[in-house]
Amino acid sequence: MSNIIKLLPDNIANQIAAGEVIQRPASVVKELLENAIDAGSENIKLIIKDSGKTLIQVIDDGAGMTESDARLCFERHATSKISTAEDLFHIDTKGFRGEALASIAAIAHVELVTRQHNADLATRILLAGSKIDKTEVVQSQPGTSISVKNLFFNIPARRKFLKSDPVELKHIVEEFLRLVLIHTDIHFVFHHNGNDLYYLPKSNQKQRIINIFGKNYQDKLLTVKEETDFINVSGFILKSEAAKRTAGEQYLFVNHRYVKSNYLNHAIRSSFEGLLQKDQFPGYFINIDIDPSLIDINVSPTKTEIKFEDERLAYNYLKVATKHALGVYILSPTIDFDTNVNITESVGNGSSYNFGESRVVNGGSSPRRDNYPSKSQSDAQKLEQENLKSWQQIYQGLDTRSNEITTIASQISEEKDLGNEASNIISKEPFQLHNKYILVGIKSGMMIIDQQNAHERILYEENLKLIKSKPHPTQKELFPAVLELDSHKSSLLQVLIPFTSRIGFDIGEFGNNTFIIHGVPVGLPSSVNSLQLLKEIIESYDENLELQLGVEENLARSYAQNAAVKRGTPLTPDEMKSIVDKLFGCEVPFVSPSGKKCFIDMGIQDINARFK
């Protein structure tokens, strides 16, 4: 009987390994940027074409490599970061596995040009599918330039499963931000298809956040800073009023490495207890410094998972630190002395402009505790109770509930004729229950309509028709509003402007990621903040990109999700009637655009049975 086990050829083994490390263009960006950071670079440039499908290039001024190192770096498990097994427990670099470059070279065309600072000439290497095609000596600046072209050229099935350019670019931007937000001592530049997306000079962390997300963040950031024998926590959280409906600006770092941890995320979220609604997410940019021997990051190839020697203690310290920052802000707003007098924001052409003098803001640095406990979980809990007694009292009474309904205004008919739902409605006056549901009597019994889901369905179908056919009229603003976005959101809005104009928005570009809102849709309630609505629409549109809906359906859905009347909003009888009438005029009245039920009905027999 012949043997059935055999060794895989190197090219197949490399492609399998590449599948674990390189999942999409964003994975390449992450690995190359991390290598540039580990090389001690002070300036890093990222150049992307076609969302990374055609070209990903990273240029740095780091240490560079010798010719021998340049050839060896593409071998599997070749690394300069560790040399013994013990080094795995004291890792202070981004990479250490020695798999990234080998994996990239296995599924792309790669060009490497590298020169050490004390060398006169650089080394240039060309590879395709792990094979070195050419090696030569060339002229180049000190540092390293690595270009990755035609990703997955030899794995067409894998390339076919890549998402659209906007989706892939979104993932690249996210990986980019996870690095630049914590490495503020490095000057980063990001080009995409010849356009500058980000120009981020060296700065402190607060300036870096403002340069990325806009100057409106200057008044939203609260300083988090706690130093202990076990763990140091530093960074910023966003005020509760800046919370969003999507988990957007949530960046948690451990030893300057971005990590994903639902457990630690819960610690931060729980510190906002009583300040946020269930569907709101707090924003934060927090770094945890801890002895590398007390954590394990060698959990997955992406190195975003982490294990703590004492995870519960880390949870408690993080919760105390964020709670304390909130308490300082709520009880005693202070002047923020950390903001420079002149804060510059990056602009597309690489230049910068001033926002003027710094202002007094709510927030600021929290006072340091000199006598912080060391490694006891009970001590951390005790400290939390002692230091936060006063500010926790402010939450009393915030969690209010709607008054119980004492009477039902609609009369229930005992007729059993079903027919269609719209013609079945017999109640003259709809009734609102808990400011969430609309109750109407029908011939077969009673119908309960979810006002938010129903209104989302109505707005979705109305705006989808407007986008595809005739435009909605616009109401000009007496005082045009100014909308400032980060580079990524700005590029999204530029794509959306032709479509938003058809649903009634008049938006003009002002340059430097700034837009002027000249008009809003006719009929938009005066209570709705048009600027906030547009921001939420763009946020939702960005989140929905993964669904591959297309621009028109995505925009209609995003508008509906954010412009619909929310649960908890009291409605007049006319408003309730309008929702009921329009809902059953929809093509699909049964579910909202996100698939949630718009209404349920209860038959008269079921109602009668409950009274027996």
Secondary structure, 3 states (H helix, E strand, C coil): CCCCCCCCCHHHHHHHHHHHHCCCHHHHHHHHHHHHHHCCCCEEEEEEEHHHCCEEEEEECCCCCCHHHHHHCCCCCCCCCCCCHHHHHCCCCCCCCCCHHHHHHHCCEEEEEEECCCCCCEEEEEEECCEEEEEEEECCCCEEEEEEECCCCCCHHHHHCCCCHHHHHHHHHHHHHHHHCCCCCCEEEEEECCEEEEEECCCCHHHHHHHHHCHHHHHCEEEEEEECCCCEEEEEEECHHHCECCCCCEEEEECCEECCCHHHHHHHHHHCCCCCCCCCECCEEEEEECCHHHEECCCCCCCCCCEECCHHHHHHHHHHHHHHHHHHHHHCCCCCCCCCCCCEEECCCCCEEECCCCCCCCCCCCCCCCCCCCCCHHHHHHHHHHHCHHHHHHHCCCCCCCCCCCCCCCCCCCCCCCCCHHHHECCCCCEEECCCEEEEEECCEEEEEEHHHHHHHHHHHHHHHHHHCCCCCEEEEEEEEEEECCHHHHHHHHHHHHHHHHHCCEEEEEECCEEEEEEEECCCCCCCCHHHHHHHHHHHHHHHHHHCCCHHHHHHHHHHHHHCCCCCCCCCHHHHHHHHHHHCCCCCCCECCCCCECEEEEEHHHHHHCCC
